[in-house]
């Protein structure tokens, strides 16, 4: 055969050797043999004495879980898989590097979430929709930095490039999802859709498009129950999420529950469908916490319970309500059980301080104080939920509101002493790291304190602490919530303190004094009820605030609109 023939023959062999098996377990893919795709481990591997590595994020494999957890621990919880091979351009490579070094380390806040540091990397390796969603999120995150920089011509051009890159990959991600419509009989397609949905919600939060993010979240919640048995988990608009048999499903549920609870806390009402988190371990089985994540999981479930219980008490007074009614005595028993669980959680929390907080570790101190503030807030909710139309009941919990403020003052002091982070090598000069995270932080307890505590000094300090930070925590934007809280105070207090010295220029990081607590509180008739916020969908949009107020004859519903572009209330 001539040289050309030999060359062609060798080329054919080369192509054959480079062919890849696109389906099957990882072990068979590496060996380039056909896999029978049996579950949990393929017969081909088992029959030859090999270890079946499973089917990526979709589980399986006779040692899958242990191998993945071992790999995660070796890399500090971040799955540094070879996603760079997916990068078709230098731009994609840079955005993946940004995602790996900046976005994933920042988004979860102080709590390690496997969804971010493991699942996204695994899914992005095999699923085009997730890869393009990752590229989109990274582009939005990078653009935040560029937007904060000096707005010279070069910076504006870079922002335009980021916008085009983001829109291109956003479109591709949605296109891939549409070509694989979630099918309840196909768990893989449902998982892909849910993982992408979480990423879409988060990137829209970063863009400040809060209502668009909620639309994504609602879409995800509608298909979330497909991971479990809908007939047993749905009950008149309620989805009771049980722990699953697989890590992947638990990680997805964990991500959705955090996003869902953010919205519920802002609205102060359960959304439809109502999500209830079910735990397999009771608080009596946890004498102490080994990590902040271990402490936060039951806290999240307690928060879910108290919000649902408050809704039950509210609907018990409204026969036309959609949620199923419980007898008042049953609700009272649920309330007492919840209070017992809160006390047990706090005992474990205090017993675990030395294990959770190492000496001179500021991040651990912040996380510890944050958990304590949430416990104080949920305790107030659990005690006051029995009287949904009595705003005066919150006057009984001044000590708990002070506890919230004191814990968050500790965080404020730590943040005030921190130096600005340095830019990454090769990234040029960037402003400080964006203050946006996905996990809820101090905004909800501060906002709750500003709305529910009618001690002027305490609620004003809560607002000033919110205003001291430009943080965005998922749907919680500190500047927006502070703006709403100030409007609520202005509406409630009116001219009540006109002839009194309120001493509003107190030191932000000082605990309320006895003199500051001596001012009279506003009467019940001044107080507003059921404050609800519909956040804006972009910087040029409007925010809507609604509330009820009791008059001599009836209840009146008020709606106020805030224009984001002019930063003024439209009365």
C-alpha positions as CSV (number, residue, x, y, z in Angstrom):
1,X,0.0,0.0,0.0
2,X,1.3,3.5,-0.8
3,X,2.2,6.1,1.7
4,X,-1.1,7.9,1.3
5,X,-2.9,4.6,1.9
6,X,-0.9,3.9,5.0
7,X,-1.5,7.4,6.2
8,X,-5.3,7.0,5.7
9,X,-5.2,3.7,7.4
10,X,-3.4,5.1,10.4
11,X,-5.8,8.1,10.5
12,X,-8.7,5.7,10.6
13,X,-7.1,3.8,13.5
14,X,-6.4,7.0,15.3
15,X,-10.0,8.1,15.1
16,X,-11.1,4.7,16.3
17,X,-8.9,4.8,19.3
18,X,-10.2,8.3,20.2
19,X,-13.8,7.3,20.0
20,X,-15.6,7.7,23.3
21,X,-18.4,5.8,24.9
22,X,-21.0,8.5,25.7
23,X,-23.3,6.4,27.9
24,X,-22.8,4.0,30.8
25,X,-20.9,4.1,34.0
26,X,-17.6,5.9,34.4
27,X,-15.5,2.7,34.7
28,X,-16.8,1.5,31.3
29,X,-16.3,4.9,29.7
30,X,-12.7,4.9,30.8
31,X,-12.2,1.4,29.5
32,X,-14.1,2.3,26.3
33,X,-16.4,-0.7,26.5
34,X,-20.1,-1.0,26.2
35,X,-21.9,-0.7,29.6
36,X,-25.1,-2.6,30.4
37,X,-26.1,0.4,32.7
38,X,-27.5,-1.9,35.4
39,X,-28.2,-0.3,38.8
40,X,-26.7,0.3,41.3
41,X,-23.6,-1.2,39.7
42,X,-23.3,-2.4,36.2
43,X,-23.0,-6.2,35.7
44,X,-20.0,-5.8,33.4
45,X,-17.9,-4.3,36.1
46,X,-19.1,-6.6,38.9
47,X,-18.6,-9.7,36.8
48,X,-15.0,-8.8,36.1
49,X,-14.1,-7.9,39.6
50,X,-13.9,-4.1,38.9
51,X,-15.3,-1.3,41.0
52,X,-18.3,0.4,39.2
53,X,-17.9,4.2,39.5
54,X,-21.5,4.9,38.9
55,X,-23.3,7.3,36.5
56,X,-22.0,10.7,37.4
57,X,-24.4,12.8,39.5
58,X,-27.2,10.4,38.9
59,X,-25.9,8.0,41.4
60,X,-25.1,4.3,41.2
61,X,-21.8,2.5,41.6
62,X,-20.8,0.1,44.4
63,X,-18.5,2.6,46.1
64,X,-19.8,5.8,44.5
65,X,-20.7,7.8,47.7
66,X,-17.4,7.0,49.5
67,X,-15.3,7.8,46.5
68,X,-17.0,11.2,45.9
69,X,-16.9,12.2,49.5
70,X,-13.2,11.3,49.6
71,X,-12.5,13.3,46.5
72,X,-14.4,16.3,47.9
73,X,-12.5,16.2,51.2
74,X,-9.1,16.1,49.4
75,X,-10.0,19.5,47.7
76,X,-11.4,21.3,50.7
77,X,-15.0,20.5,49.6
78,X,-14.6,21.8,46.1
79,X,-14.8,19.3,43.3
80,X,-12.0,20.5,41.0
81,X,-13.0,18.3,38.1
82,X,-11.6,18.7,34.7
83,X,-14.3,21.0,33.4
84,X,-11.7,23.1,31.6
85,X,-11.8,20.5,28.8
86,X,-15.4,21.7,28.1
87,X,-14.0,25.3,27.5
88,X,-14.1,25.9,23.7
89,X,-12.7,29.4,23.9
90,X,-10.3,31.4,26.1
91,X,-13.3,33.4,27.3
92,X,-15.0,30.2,28.6
93,X,-11.8,29.2,30.3
94,X,-11.5,32.5,32.1
95,X,-15.1,32.4,33.2
96,X,-14.8,28.9,34.5
97,X,-11.7,30.0,36.5
98,X,-13.6,32.9,37.9
99,X,-16.5,30.7,38.8
100,X,-14.2,28.2,40.5
101,X,-12.1,30.7,42.4
102,X,-14.6,33.5,43.1
103,X,-18.2,32.6,42.6
104,X,-18.3,29.2,44.2
105,X,-16.3,30.4,47.2
106,X,-18.5,33.4,47.7
107,X,-22.1,32.4,46.9
108,X,-22.8,30.1,49.8
109,X,-21.7,32.6,52.5
110,X,-20.5,31.1,55.8
111,X,-22.2,27.7,55.3
112,X,-20.7,25.0,53.1
113,X,-23.3,23.8,50.6
114,X,-22.6,20.6,48.6
115,X,-24.8,22.0,45.9
116,X,-22.2,24.7,45.1
117,X,-18.9,23.0,45.9
118,X,-19.7,19.5,44.6
119,X,-22.9,19.0,42.6
120,X,-22.5,21.9,40.2
121,X,-19.0,20.7,39.2
122,X,-20.3,17.2,38.7
123,X,-23.3,18.2,36.7
124,X,-21.4,20.8,34.6
125,X,-19.0,18.0,33.5
126,X,-21.7,16.0,31.8
127,X,-24.7,18.3,31.2
128,X,-24.5,21.1,28.6
129,X,-27.4,22.9,30.1
130,X,-25.6,23.1,33.5
131,X,-22.3,24.1,31.8
132,X,-23.9,27.0,30.1
133,X,-25.8,28.0,33.3
134,X,-22.4,28.1,35.1
135,X,-21.0,30.3,32.3
136,X,-24.0,32.6,32.6
137,X,-23.7,32.9,36.4
138,X,-19.9,33.5,36.2
139,X,-20.5,36.3,33.6
140,X,-23.0,38.0,35.8
141,X,-20.7,37.7,38.8
142,X,-17.8,39.2,36.9
143,X,-19.9,41.9,35.5
144,X,-20.8,43.0,39.0
145,X,-17.1,43.8,39.6
146,X,-16.7,45.6,36.3
147,X,-19.8,47.6,37.0
148,X,-18.4,48.8,40.3
149,X,-15.2,49.9,38.7
150,X,-14.6,53.4,37.2
151,X,-17.0,53.9,34.3
152,X,-14.4,54.9,31.7
153,X,-14.8,53.8,28.1
154,X,-12.7,50.7,28.5
155,X,-14.8,49.5,31.5
156,X,-18.0,50.1,29.5
157,X,-16.7,48.1,26.6
158,X,-15.8,45.2,29.0
159,X,-19.3,45.4,30.5
160,X,-20.9,45.1,27.0
161,X,-18.7,42.1,26.3
162,X,-19.8,40.5,29.6
163,X,-23.4,41.2,28.8
164,X,-23.2,39.5,25.3
165,X,-21.3,36.5,26.8
166,X,-23.9,36.2,29.5
167,X,-26.9,36.4,27.2
168,X,-25.3,33.9,24.7
169,X,-24.8,31.3,27.4
170,X,-28.2,32.0,29.1
171,X,-29.9,31.4,25.8
172,X,-27.9,28.1,25.2
173,X,-28.7,26.9,28.7
174,X,-32.5,27.5,28.2
175,X,-32.3,25.9,24.8
176,X,-30.8,22.7,26.1
177,X,-33.4,22.5,28.9
178,X,-36.2,23.0,26.4
179,X,-34.9,20.1,24.3
180,X,-35.0,17.9,27.3
181,X,-38.4,18.7,29.0
182,X,-38.5,17.4,32.6
183,X,-40.3,14.0,32.6
184,X,-41.6,12.7,35.9
185,X,-40.6,9.2,34.8
186,X,-37.0,10.3,34.2
187,X,-35.4,11.4,37.4
188,X,-32.3,12.6,35.5
189,X,-34.2,15.2,33.4
190,X,-35.9,16.5,36.5
191,X,-32.6,16.9,38.3
192,X,-31.0,18.7,35.4
193,X,-33.9,21.1,35.3
194,X,-33.8,21.7,39.0
195,X,-30.1,22.3,39.2
196,X,-30.3,24.8,36.3
197,X,-33.3,26.5,38.0
198,X,-31.3,27.1,41.2
199,X,-28.5,28.7,39.1
200,X,-31.0,30.8,37.2
201,X,-32.6,32.1,40.5
202,X,-29.2,33.0,41.9
203,X,-27.9,34.8,38.8
204,X,-31.2,36.8,38.6
205,X,-30.7,37.8,42.2
206,X,-27.3,39.1,41.3
207,X,-28.8,41.1,38.4
208,X,-31.4,42.6,40.8
209,X,-34.2,41.1,38.8
210,X,-36.0,39.7,41.9
211,X,-39.4,39.0,40.4
212,X,-37.8,37.1,37.5
213,X,-35.9,35.1,40.1
214,X,-39.1,34.3,41.9
215,X,-40.7,33.1,38.6
216,X,-37.8,30.7,38.2
217,X,-38.1,29.6,41.8
218,X,-41.8,28.9,41.5
219,X,-41.2,26.9,38.3
220,X,-38.6,24.8,40.2
221,X,-40.9,24.3,43.2
222,X,-43.6,23.0,40.8
223,X,-41.4,20.2,39.6
224,X,-39.4,19.6,42.8
225,X,-42.0,17.2,44.1
226,X,-41.3,15.0,41.1
227,X,-38.2,13.8,43.0
228,X,-40.5,12.3,45.6
229,X,-44.0,10.7,45.4
230,X,-46.5,13.5,44.7
231,X,-49.5,11.5,45.9
232,X,-48.0,11.2,49.4
233,X,-46.1,14.5,49.7
234,X,-48.9,16.9,48.5
235,X,-51.7,17.8,50.8
236,X,-53.9,20.8,49.8
237,X,-51.0,22.9,48.5
238,X,-48.4,21.6,50.9
239,X,-45.3,19.7,49.9
240,X,-43.6,17.8,52.8
241,X,-40.1,17.2,51.7
242,X,-38.6,14.1,53.4
243,X,-34.9,13.2,53.5
244,X,-34.1,11.1,50.4
245,X,-31.9,8.0,49.9
246,X,-29.4,9.9,47.7
247,X,-27.1,12.8,48.4
248,X,-27.9,14.5,45.1
249,X,-31.6,14.9,45.8
250,X,-30.9,16.1,49.3
251,X,-28.5,18.7,48.0
252,X,-31.1,20.0,45.5
253,X,-33.8,20.1,48.2
254,X,-31.4,22.0,50.5
255,X,-30.7,24.6,47.8
256,X,-34.4,25.1,47.1
257,X,-35.3,25.2,50.7
258,X,-32.9,28.0,51.4
259,X,-34.1,30.0,48.4
260,X,-37.8,29.4,49.4
261,X,-37.3,30.4,53.0
262,X,-35.7,33.7,51.9
263,X,-38.9,34.6,50.0
264,X,-41.1,33.5,52.9
265,X,-39.2,35.6,55.4
266,X,-39.4,38.7,53.2
267,X,-43.1,38.2,52.6
268,X,-43.8,37.1,56.2
269,X,-46.2,34.5,54.7
270,X,-45.8,31.0,53.2
271,X,-45.9,30.9,49.4
272,X,-48.0,28.5,47.3
273,X,-47.0,25.7,47.3
274,X,-46.1,25.6,50.9
275,X,-42.9,23.8,51.6
276,X,-42.4,21.9,54.8
277,X,-39.0,20.5,55.6
278,X,-39.1,17.1,57.4
279,X,-36.2,15.9,59.4
280,X,-35.2,12.3,60.2
281,X,-33.4,13.3,63.4
282,X,-35.1,15.0,66.4
283,X,-33.4,17.7,68.5
284,X,-33.3,15.3,71.5
285,X,-30.8,13.2,69.4
286,X,-28.4,16.2,69.0
287,X,-26.7,17.0,72.3
288,X,-24.1,19.3,70.5
289,X,-23.3,20.4,67.0
290,X,-20.0,19.4,65.3
291,X,-20.3,22.1,62.6
292,X,-22.2,25.2,61.6
293,X,-23.9,23.3,58.9
294,X,-25.1,20.7,61.4
295,X,-26.5,23.5,63.5
296,X,-28.1,25.3,60.6
297,X,-30.1,22.3,59.2
298,X,-32.4,21.9,62.2
299,X,-32.6,25.7,62.5
300,X,-33.9,25.8,59.0
301,X,-36.5,23.2,59.8
302,X,-37.6,25.0,62.9
303,X,-38.0,28.2,60.8
304,X,-40.1,26.3,58.3
305,X,-42.3,24.9,61.2
306,X,-42.8,28.3,62.8
307,X,-43.8,30.0,59.6
308,X,-46.2,27.2,58.8
309,X,-47.7,27.3,62.3
310,X,-48.2,31.0,62.1
311,X,-50.0,30.5,58.8
312,X,-52.2,27.8,60.5
313,X,-53.1,30.2,63.4
314,X,-53.9,32.9,60.8
315,X,-56.1,30.6,58.8
316,X,-57.8,29.3,61.9
317,X,-59.5,32.7,62.0
318,X,-60.5,32.6,58.4
319,X,-62.8,29.7,57.4
320,X,-62.4,30.5,53.7
321,X,-58.6,29.8,53.9
322,X,-57.1,27.3,51.6
323,X,-54.8,25.5,54.0
324,X,-56.2,22.6,56.1
325,X,-57.4,23.7,59.5
326,X,-56.2,22.3,62.8
327,X,-58.2,22.4,66.0
328,X,-56.9,25.3,68.3
329,X,-55.9,22.8,70.9
330,X,-53.8,20.9,68.3
331,X,-52.2,24.1,67.2
332,X,-51.4,24.9,70.9
333,X,-49.7,21.5,71.3
334,X,-47.7,22.1,68.1
335,X,-46.6,25.5,69.5
336,X,-45.4,24.0,72.8
337,X,-43.5,21.3,71.0
338,X,-41.9,23.8,68.8
339,X,-40.8,25.9,71.8
340,X,-39.4,22.8,73.4
341,X,-37.4,22.1,70.2
342,X,-36.1,25.6,70.2
343,X,-34.9,25.3,73.8
344,X,-33.2,22.0,72.9
345,X,-31.5,23.6,69.9
346,X,-30.2,26.5,72.0
347,X,-28.8,24.1,74.7
348,X,-26.9,22.3,72.0
349,X,-25.8,25.6,70.5
350,X,-24.3,26.9,73.7
351,X,-22.7,23.5,74.5
352,X,-21.0,23.6,71.2
353,X,-19.4,27.0,71.3
354,X,-15.8,25.8,71.9
355,X,-16.1,23.2,69.1
356,X,-17.6,25.7,66.6
357,X,-15.5,28.8,67.3
358,X,-11.8,28.4,67.3
359,X,-9.8,31.2,68.8
360,X,-9.4,34.3,66.6
361,X,-11.4,32.9,63.8
362,X,-13.6,35.8,62.8
363,X,-15.7,34.0,60.2
364,X,-16.7,31.3,62.8
365,X,-17.6,34.0,65.3
366,X,-19.8,35.7,62.7
367,X,-21.5,32.4,61.9
368,X,-22.0,31.6,65.6
369,X,-23.6,35.0,66.4
370,X,-25.7,34.8,63.2
371,X,-27.2,31.5,64.4
372,X,-27.9,33.0,67.8
373,X,-29.7,35.9,66.2
374,X,-31.9,33.6,64.1
375,X,-32.7,31.6,67.2
376,X,-33.9,34.7,69.0
377,X,-36.0,35.8,66.0
378,X,-37.6,32.3,65.6
379,X,-38.3,32.2,69.4
380,X,-40.3,35.4,69.1
381,X,-42.1,34.1,66.1
382,X,-43.0,30.9,67.9
383,X,-44.4,32.7,71.0
384,X,-46.3,35.4,69.1
385,X,-47.8,33.4,66.3
386,X,-50.8,32.5,68.4
387,X,-52.1,36.1,68.1
388,X,-51.7,37.0,64.4
389,X,-53.8,40.3,64.6
390,X,-52.2,41.6,67.9
391,X,-49.2,43.7,67.2
392,X,-49.0,44.7,70.8
393,X,-47.9,41.2,71.7
394,X,-44.4,42.1,70.5
395,X,-43.9,44.5,73.4
396,X,-43.4,41.4,75.6
397,X,-40.2,40.5,73.7
398,X,-38.0,43.5,74.1
399,X,-35.2,41.4,75.7
400,X,-35.2,39.0,72.7
401,X,-35.0,42.0,70.3
402,X,-32.1,43.4,72.3
403,X,-30.4,39.9,72.1
404,X,-30.7,40.1,68.3
405,X,-29.2,43.5,68.2
406,X,-26.3,42.6,70.6
407,X,-25.4,39.6,68.5
408,X,-25.4,41.5,65.2
409,X,-23.4,44.3,66.8
410,X,-20.6,41.7,67.3
411,X,-20.8,41.0,63.5
412,X,-20.8,44.7,62.7
413,X,-17.7,45.3,64.7
414,X,-15.8,42.4,63.0
415,X,-16.8,43.7,59.6
416,X,-15.7,47.2,60.4
417,X,-12.1,46.1,61.2
418,X,-11.6,44.0,58.1
419,X,-9.2,45.2,55.4
420,X,-10.1,45.1,51.7
421,X,-9.4,41.9,49.8
422,X,-6.7,41.8,47.2
423,X,-7.3,41.2,43.5
424,X,-6.5,37.8,42.1
425,X,-3.2,37.6,40.3
426,X,-3.6,38.3,36.6
427,X,-7.1,40.0,37.1
428,X,-5.8,43.5,37.3
429,X,-7.2,46.1,39.8
430,X,-10.7,45.3,41.0
431,X,-12.8,46.9,43.7
432,X,-13.5,44.8,46.9
433,X,-15.3,41.5,46.4
434,X,-19.0,41.9,45.7
435,X,-21.0,41.7,48.9
436,X,-23.6,39.5,47.3
437,X,-24.2,36.0,48.7
438,X,-27.0,33.5,48.2
439,X,-27.3,32.2,51.8
440,X,-29.4,34.5,54.0
441,X,-27.4,36.5,56.5
442,X,-28.2,39.2,59.0
443,X,-30.9,41.1,57.0
444,X,-33.9,39.0,58.0
445,X,-33.5,39.3,61.8
446,X,-32.7,43.0,61.4
447,X,-35.7,43.6,59.2
448,X,-37.9,41.6,61.5
449,X,-36.7,43.6,64.5
450,X,-37.3,47.0,62.7
451,X,-40.9,45.9,61.8
452,X,-42.0,44.2,65.0
453,X,-40.2,45.9,67.8
454,X,-41.8,49.2,68.6
455,X,-39.1,50.4,70.9
456,X,-37.8,53.4,68.9
457,X,-34.1,53.0,69.9
458,X,-34.0,49.3,69.0
459,X,-35.8,49.4,65.7
460,X,-33.8,52.4,64.5
461,X,-30.6,50.7,65.3
462,X,-31.7,47.7,63.3
463,X,-32.3,50.0,60.3
464,X,-29.0,51.7,60.7
465,X,-27.2,48.4,60.8
466,X,-28.9,47.4,57.6
467,X,-27.9,50.7,56.0
468,X,-24.3,50.2,57.2
469,X,-23.9,47.4,54.7
470,X,-24.4,47.2,50.9
471,X,-24.9,43.4,51.2
472,X,-27.3,41.4,49.1
473,X,-28.3,38.1,50.5
474,X,-30.3,36.3,47.8
475,X,-33.5,38.2,47.5
476,X,-32.6,40.3,50.5
477,X,-31.0,43.6,49.4
478,X,-30.0,45.6,52.5
479,X,-30.7,49.0,50.9
480,X,-34.2,47.9,49.8
481,X,-35.1,46.4,53.1
482,X,-33.8,49.4,55.0
483,X,-35.8,51.7,52.8
484,X,-39.0,49.7,53.4
485,X,-38.3,49.6,57.2
486,X,-37.8,53.4,57.3
487,X,-41.2,53.8,55.5
488,X,-42.9,51.6,58.0
489,X,-41.4,53.5,61.0
490,X,-42.5,56.8,59.4
491,X,-46.0,55.5,58.9
492,X,-46.3,54.1,62.4
493,X,-44.6,56.8,64.5
494,X,-45.9,59.8,62.6
495,X,-45.4,62.7,65.0
496,X,-45.5,60.7,68.2
497,X,-42.0,61.6,69.2
498,X,-42.1,65.2,68.0
499,X,-41.7,66.8,71.4
500,X,-39.2,64.2,72.7
501,X,-35.4,63.9,72.5
502,X,-35.0,60.5,70.8
503,X,-31.1,60.8,70.7
504,X,-31.0,59.2,67.3
505,X,-27.3,59.9,66.9
506,X,-26.2,57.0,69.2
507,X,-23.1,55.0,68.4
508,X,-24.1,52.3,65.9
509,X,-22.2,49.5,67.7
510,X,-23.4,50.4,71.2
511,X,-25.9,48.2,73.0
512,X,-29.3,50.0,73.9
513,X,-29.1,51.7,77.2
514,X,-31.7,52.0,79.9
515,X,-32.4,55.6,78.9
516,X,-32.8,54.7,75.3
517,X,-35.4,52.1,76.3
518,X,-37.3,54.5,78.5
519,X,-39.1,56.2,75.6
520,X,-42.8,55.4,75.4
521,X,-43.9,53.0,72.6
522,X,-46.5,53.9,70.0
523,X,-50.1,53.0,70.8
524,X,-51.7,49.9,69.2
525,X,-53.9,52.1,66.9
526,X,-50.7,53.5,65.2
527,X,-49.4,50.1,64.3
528,X,-49.6,48.5,60.9
529,X,-50.2,44.8,60.1
530,X,-49.2,42.2,57.5
531,X,-46.4,44.2,55.8
532,X,-45.8,42.7,52.4
533,X,-43.1,43.6,49.9
534,X,-43.0,42.9,46.2
535,X,-39.4,43.6,45.2
536,X,-38.3,45.3,42.0
537,X,-37.4,43.6,38.8
538,X,-34.3,45.7,38.0
539,X,-32.8,49.1,38.7
540,X,-35.4,51.0,36.7
541,X,-38.4,49.2,38.2
542,X,-40.6,49.9,41.2
543,X,-41.0,48.3,44.6
544,X,-44.5,47.8,46.1
545,X,-45.2,47.9,49.8
546,X,-48.6,46.9,51.1
547,X,-50.0,46.7,54.7
548,X,-53.2,46.7,56.7
549,X,-54.2,49.2,59.3
550,X,-57.1,49.1,61.7
551,X,-59.5,52.1,61.7
552,X,-62.5,52.8,63.9
553,X,-64.8,51.0,61.6
554,X,-62.8,48.4,59.7
555,X,-59.5,47.4,58.2
556,X,-57.9,49.4,55.4
557,X,-55.5,48.0,52.9
558,X,-52.7,50.5,51.9
559,X,-50.3,50.2,49.0
560,X,-47.2,52.4,48.5
561,X,-44.8,52.4,45.5
562,X,-41.1,53.2,45.5
563,X,-39.5,54.2,42.3
564,X,-36.0,52.7,42.1
565,X,-34.6,55.0,39.5
566,X,-35.5,58.3,41.3
567,X,-35.2,56.6,44.8
568,X,-38.5,58.2,45.9
569,X,-41.8,57.0,47.3
570,X,-44.7,57.7,45.0
571,X,-47.6,58.6,47.3
